[in-house]
Amino acid sequence: MPLTKPNQDLRRDLQGLASDLKWSAVELMRIAERLSLAGNEHDAQAVIRICQVMQNGEDRLVGYGDEVKAGLILREQA
């Protein structure tokens, strides 16, 4: 069964947010690397922990998008 327009929008929003989190985590990893190279290992590790939280959030959003596609999560109105 094809997705309704509200569910298509919801899935697209979830995918977009997951993509934004992924991009942000990649950028933060670059910052963490520079911090580490500059000798600021404590802050580098803190940024890496933030990235891990963001990556977990990305995975959850992707999973929610898959559930929308499978019809397990429904949006009634946009």
N, C-alpha and C positions, 0 to 999 in steps of 0.2 A: 504494500500500500504506500503510495507516495506521501511525502510529508506535506502537511498544510503550510500555508504561507507563514503563519506565526511560528510554527515549529522549524521551518527553514531558517527564519530570521534568528531564532534562538540558537540553533546549531551554528550558524555563521558567526553570531556574536561570541559563542563559547570558543570556537576555533580561533577567532581573531584575538580574543583575550589570551588564549594559550600561546599564540604566536608572539604577542607582545611580551609576555612573561619570559619566553625563551630568548628573545632578542635582548631583553634587559639583563637576564642572567649571563648571557655571553659577554655583554659589555662589562658587567661587574667582574667577571672572571679575568678580563683583560686588566682591569684596575687592580685586582688582587695580585696579579702577576707583577705589575709595576711596583706595587707596595712591597712585595717580597724581594724583588731585585734591589729596592732601595733600602733594604734592611729592616723594614717595618713588618716583621712576620706576624706579630700579634694582630694588627689591623687586617693584614692579608687573610689570616685565618677567620676573622670575624666576617669579612666580606664573603669568603667561601661558604660559611655557614648560611648566610643570607641567600646565596645562590642555590644552595641545596633546598631551602624552604621554597624558593620560587620554582624550582624544578618539580618539586612535589605538587605544588599548586597547578603547574602546567599539566602534569599527568592527570590530576583530578579533573581539570576542565576538559581535556581530551576525552576522558572516560565519560563525562556527562554528555558531551557531544555525541559519542557513540550510543549512549542510552537514548538520546533524542532520536537518532536515526533509526534505532531498533523499535521505537514506539513506547519505550518504558517511561520516558518523561514527556509530558505533553504540556503545551502552552495553549490555553483556551482563547485568549485574546492577545493581540499585539500591544 
